[in-house]
Amino acid sequence: MGIKEPIFLGNRPGIPKVSYPLAVMKDSKNAEAARKFAAYLASPEARAIFTKYGFLPAP
């Protein structure tokens, strides 16, 4: 579970593409919360927020 594609900030000349990978660590003490957070970040609601602030889905 988690984000299947990276999210990039900026799509303009001179602005480097930066990705923010996300992973749920198998030995996490809060694995369920981490999975829920990862699922939220991949949700349409979170994608709308990312778009509002200039983040774009991977090409």
Secondary structure, DSSP 8 states (H G I E B T S, - for coil): ---SS-EEE--STT---EE------TT-TTHHHHHHHHHHHTSHHHHHHHHHTTEEE--
